[in-house]
């Protein structure tokens, strides 16, 4: 399954790959045709979008991206929460699935796009200065902050696709966007939810599957357990989002 967030890209890659393959066969360059096919398949793999079955454990925060945990640290003051927060930073290589998913059930209160640099994601300063898109989730009823997902562009990943709108209600594990090629995704959890990391720095995590932290808030404990994502299609929100909203720099 290929992501609808990158439909233009994978259609273009497929068309060019087929055209070059046919042209190579016509002129008798079979060796080139055999080379083009795997290269085309490898490029298409960047945009793969596998179905995931999300855990329904109460109080669990799920990884918003595939990749390796590059940092788990405390932020003294995270402005969207108006207080301290725990940040779990995930580095996505070009080999990882690049679909972003919601860490919990929540109401999308704000989406903030910030222009910036396009430094290599391995650069320690890139997470602070690169182009980014911040999605803040609050409790659907009580409206207190639950989590924030920050999509950060990289050296090659210059397109951030956001698949939700302000006002949407998303389910845990629901697709919320994509960062094309390699980049960074950050998960912020407010300190007043008493978050406890369930993973370690350097560990591989998978969006919609890996429990990266647990929270012990009484409010969350009273919520209904999140259901698993349907295998056939992405979960839907109250207001159906546009296919994708991209910010290309």
C-alpha positions in Angstrom: 0.0 0.0 0.0 1.4 3.4 -1.0 0.5 6.6 0.9 -2.1 9.0 -0.5 0.0 11.8 1.0 2.7 11.1 -1.7 0.3 10.1 -4.6 1.9 12.6 -7.0 5.4 11.4 -6.3 4.8 7.7 -6.6 2.7 8.1 -9.8 5.5 10.1 -11.3 8.1 7.6 -10.3 6.1 4.7 -11.6 5.4 6.4 -15.0 9.1 7.4 -15.5 10.2 3.9 -14.4 7.9 2.2 -16.9 8.8 4.6 -19.7 12.5 4.1 -19.2 12.1 0.3 -18.9 10.1 0.1 -22.2 12.6 2.4 -24.0 15.5 0.2 -22.8 13.8 -3.0 -24.1 13.0 -1.4 -27.5 16.6 -0.4 -28.1 17.8 -3.8 -26.8 19.4 -2.6 -23.6 18.0 -5.4 -21.4 20.7 -4.9 -18.8 19.4 -1.3 -18.3 15.8 -2.4 -18.0 16.8 -4.9 -15.4 18.5 -2.1 -13.5 15.7 0.4 -13.7 13.0 -1.9 -12.3 14.7 -2.5 -8.8 15.6 1.2 -8.6 12.0 2.2 -9.3 10.8 -0.3 -6.7 13.3 1.1 -4.1 12.1 4.6 -4.7 8.4 3.6 -4.4 9.3 1.9 -1.0 9.9 5.4 0.4 6.2 6.0 0.2 4.9 2.7 1.6 2.1 2.8 4.1 1.5 -0.5 5.9 -1.7 -1.1 8.0 -1.0 -1.3 11.7 -2.9 -2.8 14.6 -2.7 -0.3 17.5 -2.6 -1.4 21.2 -5.6 -0.5 23.3 -3.8 -0.3 26.6 -5.2 2.6 28.7 -2.8 5.4 29.4 -0.5 4.4 26.6 1.2 6.9 24.3 2.1 5.3 20.9 5.0 6.2 18.7 4.1 8.8 16.2 6.8 7.6 13.7 9.0 4.7 12.7 12.6 5.2 13.5 15.3 5.2 16.2 14.8 7.1 19.5 17.6 9.7 19.4 16.7 11.6 22.6 14.5 11.4 25.6 14.7 14.7 27.5 12.8 17.2 29.7 11.7 20.6 28.4 11.4 23.2 31.2 8.7 25.2 29.4 6.9 24.0 26.3 4.7 26.9 25.2 1.7 25.0 23.8 1.3 23.3 27.2 2.2 26.4 29.2 4.5 24.3 31.4 7.2 21.5 31.4 7.1 18.5 29.1 8.9 15.3 28.2 10.2 15.1 24.7 10.8 11.8 22.8 12.7 12.5 19.6 12.7 9.9 16.8 15.1 9.9 13.9 13.7 8.5 10.6 16.2 7.2 8.1 15.4 6.9 4.4 14.7 3.2 4.9 11.9 3.8 7.5 8.2 4.2 6.9 7.5 7.9 6.9 3.8 8.0 7.9 3.1 9.9 11.1 0.3 8.6 13.5 -1.5 10.0 16.4 0.0 8.9 19.8 -3.5 9.0 21.5 -7.1 9.8 21.1 -7.5 13.6 21.1 -8.9 16.8 19.7 -6.6 18.7 17.3 -6.6 22.2 18.8 -3.8 23.9 16.8 -1.5 23.2 13.8 1.5 25.5 13.5 3.8 25.4 10.5 7.2 27.0 11.1 9.6 27.8 8.2 13.2 27.1 8.8 16.5 25.4 7.6 16.9 22.0 5.9 20.0 20.7 7.8 20.9 17.1 7.9 18.7 15.4 10.6 21.9 14.0 12.2 23.0 17.5 13.0 22.1 18.1 16.7 20.8 21.6 15.9 18.5 20.5 13.1 15.6 19.7 15.3 15.5 23.2 16.6 16.1 25.2 13.4 14.7 23.1 10.6 11.3 23.7 9.0 8.6 22.0 11.2 4.9 21.4 11.7 3.4 21.2 15.2 0.1 19.3 15.9 -1.3 19.8 19.4 -3.8 17.4 20.9 -6.1 18.1 23.8 -8.7 16.0 25.7 -11.9 15.9 23.6 -14.1 16.8 26.5 -11.9 18.4 29.2 -9.7 20.2 26.7 -6.5 19.9 28.8 -3.3 19.1 26.8 -2.5 15.5 26.1 0.3 15.4 23.5 1.9 17.3 20.7 3.5 15.8 17.6 6.2 17.9 15.8 7.1 16.9 12.2 10.6 18.2 11.4 12.0 18.4 7.8 15.5 17.3 7.0 18.2 17.7 4.4 16.3 15.5 1.9 12.9 15.6 3.5 11.7 19.0 2.3 8.0 18.3 2.2 5.8 17.9 5.3 2.3 16.6 4.6 -0.3 17.2 7.3 -3.4 15.0 7.0 -5.5 16.6 9.7 -7.2 19.9 10.3 -7.7 22.0 13.4 -10.9 20.8 15.1 -10.6 17.2 14.1 -10.9 14.4 16.6 -8.3 11.7 16.0 -8.0 8.1 17.3 -4.8 6.6 18.7 -2.8 5.2 15.8 -4.6 7.2 13.1 -2.6 8.5 10.2 -2.0 12.3 10.7 0.6 13.0 8.0 3.9 12.2 6.4 7.4 13.6 6.1 8.9 12.5 2.8 12.3 10.8 2.9 14.5 11.2 6.0 13.7 13.5 9.0 12.8 13.7 12.7 9.5 13.4 14.6 9.1 14.6 18.2 6.4 13.6 20.7 5.8 16.0 23.6 3.9 15.0 26.7 2.9 17.4 29.4 4.5 16.9 32.8 1.2 17.1 34.7 0.3 13.7 33.1 3.3 12.2 34.9 4.6 10.5 31.7 7.0 7.6 32.1 9.1 6.5 29.1 8.6 2.9 28.1 11.5 2.9 25.7 15.2 3.8 25.8 17.4 6.0 23.7 18.7 4.1 20.7 15.7 1.8 20.5 13.7 1.3 17.3 10.1 2.2 17.5 7.2 1.8 15.1 4.3 4.2 14.5 1.0 3.0 15.7 2.5 0.0 17.4 5.2 0.8 19.9 4.1 2.1 23.4 6.7 4.8 24.0 5.3 6.1 27.3 2.6 5.7 29.8 0.6 8.3 31.7 -1.1 8.0 35.0 -3.6 10.9 34.7 -7.0 10.0 36.3 -8.7 11.8 33.5 -7.2 9.5 30.9 -7.9 6.4 33.0 -11.6 7.3 32.8 -11.5 7.5 29.0 -12.8 4.7 26.8 -10.0 2.4 25.5 -8.8 3.3 22.0 -9.8 0.8 19.4 -7.5 -0.8 16.9 -7.2 0.8 13.4 -9.2 -1.0 10.7 -7.0 -3.0 8.5 -8.6 -1.9 5.3 -8.3 1.9 5.6 -7.1 4.7 7.9 -9.3 5.7 10.8 -11.5 8.7 10.3 -12.0 11.8 12.4 -15.2 13.8 13.0 -14.4 16.2 10.2 -12.8 14.4 7.3 -9.4 16.0 6.6 -8.2 17.0 3.2 -6.1 14.3 1.5 -3.0 16.2 2.6 -1.9 19.7 3.2 1.8 20.1 2.2 4.3 22.7 3.0 7.1 22.5 0.5 10.2 24.6 0.8 
